[in-house]
Amino acid sequence: MSETPDAHEHLEHAEHAAHAAAELGLAIPLSITVMAVIAAVFGSLETTAASTAMLARSNAAVRQGEASDLWGFFQARSIKKNMYELAAGAAAPDKAADLAAKAAAYAKEEDDIQAQARAKEETVRKQEEASAEAMERHHRFAIATNIIHLAIAVASVSILVKRRWLWFGALGIAAVGVVAAVV
């Protein structure tokens, strides 16, 4: 028997090679398409996170202004209360009771105004935390998007140089990008 393969075996090997090349030829562009979709989704999530961060920061600034207004109102009431207390101490007995009652009314308002101001400050703190969390998500998605773009570039190069290992590397890079977005 002859040790050289016959033409039929050569043809069969060529068909297998062509079939494998066709599968790889479709797999790479399809994987690039999937990576592009993932990058687009991450880009949208990145933009949404940035918008959320800016909105929360803006709300915090508005609430801080409201808290400052309440503290100013509190100080004005406190000054009025102190003035009525001083006036009551120096006034004639028939007017002192009326002035002391006004001072007590201002004192009662102080607690309510102070509670409102502290509540506004708590809202400011929560809005600032929400802004920081959203900005962190924004950064994660920005990094993930860039990693996916790198994977797309590597996969594209794998087509040009016809190196399957490079495509596998691109898939690995894309997986790192997905993990970076999720973690």
SVG drawing of the C-alpha trace seen along z (x, -y; Angstrom):
<svg xmlns="http://www.w3.org/2000/svg" viewBox="-50 -100 54 102">
<polyline fill="none" stroke="black" stroke-width="0.4" points="0.0,0.0 1.0,-3.5 1.9,-5.8 0.8,-8.9 -2.8,-10.0 -5.0,-9.9 -6.8,-12.8 -10.0,-12.0 -8.4,-12.5 -6.8,-15.7 -10.2,-17.0 -11.8,-15.9 -9.1,-17.8 -9.6,-20.9 -13.3,-20.8 -12.9,-20.6 -10.4,-23.5 -12.8,-25.5 -15.7,-24.8 -13.6,-25.7 -12.5,-28.9 -16.1,-29.8 -17.3,-29.2 -14.4,-31.4 -15.1,-33.9 -18.7,-34.4 -17.9,-34.0 -15.5,-37.0 -17.8,-39.5 -20.7,-38.3 -18.7,-38.6 -17.6,-42.1 -21.3,-43.0 -22.2,-41.6 -19.3,-43.6 -20.5,-46.7 -24.0,-46.3 -22.6,-45.7 -20.4,-48.9 -23.5,-50.8 -25.5,-49.6 -22.7,-50.4 -22.4,-53.9 -26.1,-54.5 -25.8,-53.4 -22.8,-55.6 -24.7,-58.6 -27.7,-57.8 -25.5,-57.5 -23.8,-60.8 -27.1,-62.5 -28.4,-61.0 -25.3,-62.2 -25.7,-65.8 -29.4,-65.9 -28.8,-64.6 -26.0,-67.2 -28.3,-69.9 -31.1,-68.8 -28.6,-68.8 -27.6,-72.4 -31.2,-73.5 -31.9,-71.8 -28.8,-73.3 -30.1,-76.8 -33.4,-76.0 -31.6,-74.8 -29.5,-78.0 -32.7,-80.0 -34.2,-78.1 -31.1,-78.7 -31.3,-82.4 -34.9,-82.5 -34.1,-80.6 -31.4,-83.2 -33.8,-86.1 -36.4,-84.5 -33.8,-83.9 -32.7,-87.5 -36.3,-88.6 -36.9,-86.3 -33.8,-87.6 -34.9,-91.2 -38.4,-90.5 -36.7,-88.7 -34.5,-91.8 -37.4,-94.1 -39.5,-92.1 -36.8,-92.3 -36.6,-96.0 -40.3,-96.8 -42.9,-97.9 -44.7,-94.9 -47.9,-95.5 -46.1,-95.2 -43.5,-92.6 -46.0,-89.7 -47.0,-90.5 -43.3,-90.8 -42.4,-87.5 -45.4,-85.8 -44.0,-87.0 -40.5,-85.8 -42.0,-82.4 -43.9,-82.2 -40.6,-82.8 -38.8,-80.2 -41.5,-77.7 -41.0,-78.5 -37.3,-78.0 -37.5,-74.3 -39.8,-73.7 -37.6,-75.8 -34.5,-74.1 -36.0,-70.6 -37.0,-71.7 -33.4,-73.0 -31.9,-69.7 -34.3,-67.7 -33.2,-69.7 -29.6,-69.1 -30.3,-65.4 -31.9,-65.5 -28.8,-67.3 -26.6,-64.6 -28.7,-61.8 -28.6,-63.7 -24.9,-64.1 -24.5,-60.3 -26.8,-59.5 -24.7,-61.7 -21.5,-60.1 -22.9,-56.6 -24.2,-57.6 -20.8,-59.1 -19.1,-55.9 -21.4,-53.9 -20.6,-56.4 -16.9,-55.8 -17.3,-52.0 -19.3,-52.1 -16.9,-54.5 -14.0,-52.1 -16.0,-49.1 -17.0,-50.8 -13.4,-51.6 -12.3,-48.0 -15.0,-46.7 -13.8,-49.1 -10.3,-47.7 -11.8,-44.1 -13.5,-45.2 -10.2,-46.6 -8.3,-43.4 -11.0,-41.2 -10.8,-43.3 -7.1,-42.9 -7.5,-39.1 -9.5,-39.1 -6.7,-41.0 -3.9,-38.9 -6.0,-35.7 -4.9,-34.6 -7.6,-32.7 -5.7,-33.2 -6.0,-36.9 -9.7,-36.6 -9.8,-34.5 -7.8,-37.3 -10.4,-39.8 -13.1,-37.6 -11.2,-37.6 -10.8,-41.4 -14.5,-41.7 -15.2,-39.5 -13.0,-41.8 -15.0,-44.7 -18.3,-43.1 -16.9,-42.2 -15.7,-45.8 -19.2,-47.1 -20.9,-44.6 -18.5,-44.8"/>
</svg>
